[in-house]
Amino acid sequence: MTRQISAQSSPRKFLAQDFQLSTWESVLSYFEQLSATEITSLEDLILFCENRSELESYLSENFAWRYIKMSCDNQNEAHQLSYQQFVNEIMPNASVFDDAWNKKVTESRFISELPDTGYAVMLRGMKKSIEIFREENIPLFTELQNLQTQYGASTGSLMVEIDGEEKTLQQANAYLESTDRTKRQEVYEKVSGARLAIQENLDTLFNQLVEKRHEVALNAGFANYRDYSFASLGRFDYTPADCFEFHEAVANTVVPIINQQAEKRKKALQLEALKPWDKSVDVLGRKPLKPFETGQELLDKTIQVFENIDPFLSNCLKEMVKLNRFDLDSRKGKNPGGYNYPLEESGFPFIFMNAAGQVRDMVTLLHEGGHAVHSILTKDLSLNAFRNFPSEVAELASMSMELITMDEWDQYFQDPKDAKRAKIKHLEDILDTLPWVATIDAFQHWIYENPSHSVEERSKAWNRIFSTFSDSITDWSGIEQVKAKLWQKQLHLFEVPFYYIEYAIAQLGALAVWRNYCENPSQALNQYLDALSLGYTKPMKEIYATAGISFNFSQTYIAELMDFLVEKINQLEES
């Protein structure tokens, strides 16, 4: 089936075509109009949902652009003030209406007549939102939103000097692939030193975040913020107990493999002690891979990779290019990390990242490109509730794209041997991903189960948890303080708490998608795109089933997928 892209966004039916948000008062009349709506028929109920969706989609995109501009230039005061205005003025006033609107829908006598597709999932989420909503939490959410922005401002401005030139931390990390061990150590210590220079500030910030998040949970009637988060994130398909089962499964099945990989690396490099700065260099002493020079070259090559798989995929990115929806190169004053930000009214998302010429950057754009395809496939669904899929589904889209594109990675390299090296590196990185996700997730459980902990207790807990899921070969002697603060580099802990286990669930799903793709590319690709096209109109397990895979993270399943992954690595090494 040939998939088509609708380049035009739907015309507004509720908001005036020329409406532009300036202040809360400028949009208040639309909120009041929705609140006054009487629902006397099924048609009224559906129209109310559509009008609400249109208003929320507009506000979502307005907020998105403020965040995007701030993260692209975090030293720009005007961008910061614009973002803060939305957080401090628009967001808290708008959120007051949510609970009443949810009740207006869920208490309507017509909900039993709503179509099956989408509405049942939406109503389930609305009922959970009603259950946990507390008006006294609104000002706390505003405080939290403001506090969270401090992390990007603090870390995004960090720079180190290498060979007389200032580098962002993302650019500096490229030197960790250098075959000169002295240079690797020098750069590692400079980057670590830059992070440690702000460790106390980040500890103080994190203490404030934990305290306020715990207060939110208590207000909503939960024992801790972990339990509140599971409810607010709409985790209907798994529980904290399932997460603990995942942690144990990773410790039993994946950690032994990464121990073997670390020992193999130590021997290949002929080292007495394997240090953290030895983890990225090529074990055969080959120069670092350079899949691209500039962000534009990276984008051009990625569009060609997508074209070779299916023209629909490349057309998604081409349409985004026309709309200027990319900011890819690393520079000073730019937030760290990368994201695909959905733009709900116009439908075409924005991709942000910090490219520095590494294989990891190449994979990042493929990853965010998967998110972008997902956004575009679902942009014409009738309600924003149908387009706001859970992270376990969103990350399935992105992580699967990393793997199903692998046969086309020759586009990034002149020498096929380099492409093979990149594939091996990526698959080995997946082996590292699962234990790291388990580490961050287990750490978050401990944090919020023990909200009054001290900084010292937090460091002890981190070291214990980190040791459980990391290899026992790497030598951290002499840099214990660096190890104790490794968690501070994880943006999610500061900005999107409990959003991390999703990466593991989706990574397992992506491996299963790729396994299907290796057996039958056409069928697997169609199943994958069909699943993404559902948005959030079906429960998560049904979406995974549509993709031809299981929603499963048991020890047996993880062991099975790890066997497949190791086999693929071995095949590449032997070929």
Secondary structure as GFF3:
##gff-version 3
##sequence-region A 1 575
A	DSSP	alpha_helix	24	36	.	.	.	ID=ss1
A	DSSP	alpha_helix	42	72	.	.	.	ID=ss2
A	DSSP	alpha_helix	77	85	.	.	.	ID=ss3
A	DSSP	pi_helix	86	90	.	.	.	ID=ss4
A	DSSP	alpha_helix	91	106	.	.	.	ID=ss5
A	DSSP	three_ten_helix	111	113	.	.	.	ID=ss6
A	DSSP	alpha_helix	119	132	.	.	.	ID=ss7
A	DSSP	three_ten_helix	135	137	.	.	.	ID=ss8
A	DSSP	alpha_helix	138	156	.	.	.	ID=ss9
A	DSSP	beta_strand	159	162	.	.	.	ID=ss10
A	DSSP	beta_strand	165	168	.	.	.	ID=ss11
A	DSSP	alpha_helix	169	173	.	.	.	ID=ss12
A	DSSP	three_ten_helix	174	177	.	.	.	ID=ss13
A	DSSP	alpha_helix	181	196	.	.	.	ID=ss14
A	DSSP	alpha_helix	199	219	.	.	.	ID=ss15
A	DSSP	alpha_helix	225	232	.	.	.	ID=ss16
A	DSSP	alpha_helix	240	253	.	.	.	ID=ss17
A	DSSP	alpha_helix	255	268	.	.	.	ID=ss18
A	DSSP	three_ten_helix	276	278	.	.	.	ID=ss19
A	DSSP	alpha_helix	295	309	.	.	.	ID=ss20
A	DSSP	alpha_helix	311	322	.	.	.	ID=ss21
A	DSSP	beta_strand	326	329	.	.	.	ID=ss22
A	DSSP	beta_strand	339	341	.	.	.	ID=ss23
A	DSSP	beta_strand	350	355	.	.	.	ID=ss24
A	DSSP	alpha_helix	359	378	.	.	.	ID=ss25
A	DSSP	alpha_helix	384	387	.	.	.	ID=ss26
A	DSSP	alpha_helix	391	404	.	.	.	ID=ss27
A	DSSP	three_ten_helix	406	412	.	.	.	ID=ss28
A	DSSP	alpha_helix	416	449	.	.	.	ID=ss29
A	DSSP	alpha_helix	455	469	.	.	.	ID=ss30
A	DSSP	alpha_helix	480	484	.	.	.	ID=ss31
A	DSSP	three_ten_helix	486	489	.	.	.	ID=ss32
A	DSSP	alpha_helix	491	495	.	.	.	ID=ss33
A	DSSP	alpha_helix	501	519	.	.	.	ID=ss34
A	DSSP	alpha_helix	521	533	.	.	.	ID=ss35
A	DSSP	alpha_helix	540	546	.	.	.	ID=ss36
A	DSSP	alpha_helix	555	574	.	.	.	ID=ss37
###
